[in-house]
Amino acid sequence: MASSVLKVEGIVKSFGGVQALKGVHLEIGNGEIHCLAGENGSGKSTLIKVISGVHEPDQGSIEIEGRRFARLNPMEAIGLGVQVIYQDFSVFPNMSVMENLALNMELMDKRRFMNYRRARSIASEAVSQIGFDVDLDERVENLSVADRQLIAIGRALLQDSKLIIMDEPTSALTKKEVKALFAVIKSLQARGISILFVSHKLDEVFEISERYTILRNGENVAAGSTAGLERKAFAFHMTGREFADESYRPRAAPGKPILSVKGLSLRGRYSGISFDLAPGEILGITGLLGSGRTELVETLFGIVRPDSGSIEIDGKAVTIKNVKSAIGKGVGYVPSDRLTEGLFLPQTIERNAVVGVLDRLSDRFGFLRRKAIAETMRKWISELSIATKDPSLPVRTLSGGNQQKVVLARWLASDLRVLILNGPTMGVDIGAKYDIHALIRRLAAEGLAVIIVSDDMPEVLACASRIFVMREGAIVQELDPAATTEASLGELSTGVA
């Protein structure tokens, strides 16, 4: 490599006797988009924190534009042009866009009070650099995830960045927002700024990165050009496992419907939705954000009420007034944002898994039966392969994939008829994604009726027995996954050929 903005060699880091990094090396060229990949626990986050000065390495060296360091502190790293944009973007939701963008500059200048005229000038410069059209006086809490990310990027550029590290930057973005982010990344590259793109999403890695480094269990396992790498090989390097291309086909022809929807409409969201869902079917629903897909399944789970239309379960008309009503009729729902909507993060893994069936696990006086709870938890840890040494640990200690399995365990313990999954593998690594897909197919094969809502085209094609494409609140096409490609599915979702 002719010239490097970053070169780390032989990085070793341990925490309490556990070796997180075992002699890791990484090199990024000037103006290069480089992917750092690996499953959860591979050492990606630890390496980022070593580079940015948060952690001191036990061994090894860090070289930035030819200057070698045994270690850095965060301020030194920033001064050398290294910026990290973490998954939470480190923005202040109760402050304005302008205040978020200008605050770091004001602090670095050691100003006791913010000069709002100067702050507005700083913020205007930041957003203009990435072509971001936003109201500088808007509170950040009112903005989308994608807009918050652009604030973090704009703020990084104010510090004369040479290397911007993006930690899982697309984990909560839609396809359209990812495309817009990639355009911004390409514009940064055109200005000579290097990007370390940390991800486990294969499609995105191949689309945006020129070179890659893969870690597994704290060690380098592969590096090179993305142009010369096959996707199956990439997945194998990340996980140490070989994955077969699988799709789902019900074992028998669809029988009598469990769920029937007739003419369901919600003003401004969707209209005239009708379909049947039988045991053993996996119905995939895809479409862009705003297509009505989420509002439709939220109606089936009682989160919102329709204006017209009817819902039948086992051939009988039902009124799903609220969530409790939906659960009582055997309908479960796994939301897309498991962290805020699906889990009680401070609570134990065990409590999160059994909270839906506590009545069954209590005695006639209302006291919990500890033995019954432990037996239930053992069953689901075994059946879903939840990776935990102790179910009494907080659920936040688990990886994203295992957290998702805990949410699934909660619903499966409830004797469901219909399971709705909104973004079932959002934010999980490739190994966990494969395991969750296999679990969904197994549950359907055992007779559960499943609805998957996702804009992950490979996911829909791998899991669904039939697919609905939604656009502008309507089902525009029903497809057979076996006769459909990712490209055609994407064209139908956007309406652009």
N, C-alpha and C positions, 0 to 999 in steps of 0.2 A: 504493500500500500504506500503510495507516494508520500502522503502527509496525513497525519492523524490528529484529530481534535482530542481524542481520548485513547489511552492505552493502559489497561490494568493487567498486572502480571502476578500470578501466584497468590491470589488473595485467599487468606484463611481466616475464618471467623467462627468462634464457638460461643455458645450461651449455656452456662451451667453444665458443662460436660458434653453438650450436644453440638456436634460440628455442623454448622449451617452451610459453610462454604469450605471447599477442600481443594485449594490451589487453583481457583478460577481465573481465567484470563479472558479479556474482551478488548477488541480494537475497533474504533469507529473513525472513518475518514471524514475529512472536511466536506460539508455539504451532503453527507450521506444519510439516507434513511435506513436504519439498522433495526432489525427485530430481535428482541430478547424474549425467547419463548421457554415455556416449561410449565408443568402442572403446578397446582398449589403445593407448597412445601418444597419446591425445587431449589429455592435459594434466590429467586429473582428479586424479591423485595429487600432481602438483606444486602445483596450486591448494590442495588440502587442507593440504599442508605449509607453504604461505605463510600460510594462515589460522591454523594452529596454531603458527606461529612457528619452524618448523624451517628454512624457507628465507626469506631476505630478498628481497623483490621489487626488481627493478631500477627499476621505475616503478609508480605507482598508489598507492591508499590502501585501508585497511581500517577500516571503521566498525563498532563494536560498541555497541549500545544508544545510538547518538548520539555516541559518543566516537570521534574520528578518529585513526588511527595511520598513520605511514609504514611502520612495520614493528613486529613483535612478537617477543619471544622465548618459548619454550615455557612458562616459569613465568608470564609476564604473561598469556598466552592462557588458561591454566588459571585464574588469578586472576580473569579476566574472565568465567569460566563456560563456556569452550570446551573440550570434551573430544573426543578422537578415539579410536575403537575400530577398530584396524587388523585386517586379516584374520587375523593370528596371535594377536590379542587381548592380546599382551604380558603373559601370565601366566607364573608360574614353576611348571613341572610338578612339581618335586620338593618343593614347599612345600604346606602345607594350604590349604584354602579360606579359613580364618580369616586365615592369614598373608598370603595374596594380597590379601584385601580390606582389611586394616588397615595394610599396610606403608606405603602412600603417606601416610596420615595420621600415622603415627609419624615418618616422615622429614620431613614438613613441620613437625612440632613439634620437630624437631632432637633427638629422643631417641636416646641412645646404645644403649639396650637396650630391647627390646620388653616392654611390660607386658601379659602375656597376659590378665589380667582385663579390662583396657581394650580390648585387641584383640578379645576375644570380644564385648564390647558393641558395638564399631564394626561388626564383621562381622554380628552379628544385626540391627542397624539396616539395614544395606545390603540383606540378602536379604529383609527384611520389606517394604521399599519396593516390591519387584517381585513379591512373593508367591512367592519361590523357596524351595522346600523341599529343603534339602540338608544333609548332615552336615558341619558346619564343620571337623571334624577329618580329613576325607577328603583324601588327596593329590590334587591337581588332575590329575595324569597318569592317574588312574583314572576320570576323568569323561568324558562324551561331549563332542563339539564344541559341541553346543547348550548344555550346562551351563557350559562354559568361557566361552562368549559371555555368558551371564547373569551370571557373575562379573565380567566386564569392565564390563557395564552397571551392576551394583550398585556397583562401585568408582567409576565416573564420577559416580553420583548423590551420593556422599559429599562431592564437591567443590562442591556447590551449583551444578550445571550449568544453564546457560541454553540451550546449543546442544550437542547430541551429534551428532558426525559418525560415521556407520557406513560403513566402507569395505568394499564387497562382503560384507555381513553374511550372505548366504544361500548363499555359494559352495559350502559343504560340508555343507549341511543338507538333510534329507529334507523332503518336502511337509508332513508332520505337524509337524516342528520349525519350519518356516517359519511355519506358521499360529500356533504358540505365540509365536514371536518377534513377529509382527505384533500380537498381543494385548497384549504388553508395550509395544510402540511406541505403540499407541493409548492405553494407560494413562499413558504419559509425556506424550503430547500433552494429555490431559485435565488434567494438572497444570500446563500452560502451558509445558512444555519443547519447544523446537524441535528437529527432527530433519533433518539433511542425510543422505539415504539415497543412497549412491553405488552404482550398479548399471548393468548392461547387459541385465538380464532384463526383457523387455517386460511379461510377465504381472504380475510383482511391482510394477513401476513403476506400472501402471494400478490395481493393487489397493490400494496403500498410500499413494501420493503424491497431493497436491492440485495441486501445481505442479511444473514441471520446468525444467531448464536443460540444454541439450545442447552439448557441446564436440566439435569435430573439428579435428585438426591445430593445437591450441592456441588456437582461436578460438571465440567464440560463434556458433552457427548457428541456434539456435531456443530459445525460452522461452515459457512460458505455462501455461495450465490443462490438466491431463491430461484433464479432462472434455470438452474440445473438440478432442481430437486423435485421429486414426485411427492404428491400429498400423502400417499400411504407411508412413504419413508419418513416424512416429517412427523406424522402421527406416531410412528414406531419409535423414533428418537425421543420424543417427548415422554412416552409412557412405558416403553419397553414391551409393549403389547402389539399384536397384529390384529387389525379389525377387518372383518369381512363386510362387504357392502350388503346391507340387509334392507328388506322392505316388508310390509305387513299385508297379509291376506287372511281374512277370516277363514276359519276351518270349514265353515258351512255357509250357505247362502243366508243373507239376513232374514231373520224370522219376524215375529210380531214386534212392532215398535215398543220400546219402553217409553220414549219421549216423542211427542208429536207437537210441532209448532205450526200454527196456521194463521197467516196474515198478520204477524206480529209487527207493530209499528210504534215508534217513539219519535215524536215530532222533532225535526232537526238533527236526528241521529241515524235512524234507519227506518225502512218502510217495507211492508209487504213480504216479510220473511216467513217462509214455510219450508219445513223439512221433517223427516222422520229419522229417528235414531234407534237402532236395534241392538240387543246384547251382542257383544263381540265386535262391534264396529268401532273404528277410530275415525271420527270426522275431523278433518283438518280445515280450519278457517284462516285464511290469510288475506292480507290487504295492507295498505299504508295506514299510518296513524291518521285518524279522522275518518276512516272508512266505515265506522260503525261496529267494527268487530268486537271491541271490548264492551261497548254499551249493550250489545246483544247478549253476550254471555253473563254480564252483570244483571240483566233482566231475568235470565233463567235462574240466577241464584238469589233473586229478591233484593238486590242492592238498589235497583231502580225499578220503577213501575212503568209498564207500557201504556200508551194511549189507547190502543185497540189491538184486537187479535186474541188468540186463545192458546193455552198450553194444556196438553193432555199427558197424563202419566198412566201407562197401562190401559189406554183407551178411555180413561175417565177425565173429564175436564177438571182442572184444578186452578186455584187462585194462589199464586205465590206472592204473599203480601210483604214478606220480609225474609231476612236470612234464616231466622229460626224456622220459618215455614218451609223454606227450601230444604233445609237439613232434615226436617221431619219427613219429607217426601223422598229422601234418599239421594239428594243432589249435593255434591261437594264441589268446592272451588278453590284452586290454588292460584293466588294472584301473581302478577308479574313481579311485584316488589315484595319479596318475601321478608326483607329486613324491617319494613315499616308496617306491612299489612298481614304478613303470614306467620311471624314468630314473636315470642316474648323473649327478647335477646338476653336480659339479665337472668331469666329463669333457666332451670336445668333442662337438659336434653329430654330427660324422662317426663317432666311436667309438660313440656311442649308437645310431646308425642301423645300423651293420654288425656289432655285437657278436654277433648271432645266427648270422652266416655267416662268421666268421673262418676256419674251416677251409677254406672254398672260396676265400678270398682270401689263402691262404698257399701258399708253395712246398713242395716235398717235404721240405725241411729244417725246416719250421715257421716260416720268416721271412715276415712280411707283405709282400704285393706292393702297394707304395704306389700304383702306377698303376691297378691293379684296384680298389683301395679308392676312389680319387678318381673313377674312372669310375662305380662303383656309386652314390656319393654324388651325382654330377651327375645321374644318371638320376632318383633319387628327389626331389631338389630341384626338378627340372623337372616330373615327373609329379604331385607333390603340392603344388606351388607353395609350398614352404617358404621363407618370407621371411627370408633371411640373406645378408649380404654375404660371410661367410667361415665355412665349415663347421668351421674349426679353433677357433672361439670356443666357450666353455663353453655347454652346452645351456641352462643357467639364464638366459642372456642373451636367450632367445627369449620371445615372448608365450605365453600359455597355449595358444592355438590352434595355434601352430607347434610347441610342445613335443608336443602330441598327434599332430601329423602325423609327427614324428620317431619316436614310438612305433609308429605305423602302418607307417612305412617299414621299421622293424626286422622286423616280422612279414611284410610283403609280400615282402621280400627272401628269405624262407625257403620259398617255394613252398608256401603253405598250401592246405588243402582246406576247412577250417572256421575262421572268425574270430569270436571272441567279444568283444564290446565292452560293458564294464560302465560305464554313465554316459559315453558317448563324447564328449559336449560339456560336461561339468561344468566350470564355471569359465572358459569361453571366451566371447569376445564374439560379437555377433550375426553379423558378417561371417564370422568363422572357423567359426561353427556352421553357417551355410548351406553353406560350402565343404566341411566334413566330411560333411554330409548328402549333398551331391552326389557326393562321392567314394565313400561307402558304396554308394549306388545304382549308381554306375558299376562298382564291383568286383563287385557281385552280378550285374549285367547281363553281365559278362564270365565268369560261371560260378562265382564264389566263393559258398559257403554261409555266411551271416552270422546271428549271434544278437546282438541288442541287448537289454541289460538297462537299464531306465530308468524313473524315476517322472516324467519330463518327458513329459506326455501329448501335447503337440503334436509332440514329437520322434518318439515311437512311431508316431503317426498318419501323419507325413510319410514315414517310412522303411520301415515294416514292410509285408510282403505279407500277413501274418496275425499276430494278437496272442494271446498267452496271458495271462490275468489270474491271478495267484497270490495266495492268501490262506490263512494258517495252514498253510503247507506243502503246499498242493494247488493244482492247476490247476482253477479254478472255472468258467472260461469260455474258449472260443476264439472270436475275433471277426474279422470282415472290416473292415479299416480304412476302406474306402469306405462302409460302412454304420454307422459308429460315430462318436459325438461325444465331445468332451473330457469333458462332464458325465457321460455314461453310463459312460465308462471310469473316471472318478473314483469314481462310486458303486459300481461293481463291485469296485474295489480296496479300498475301505473297508468294503463291506458295508452302507453307510448310504445309503438312497435320499433 
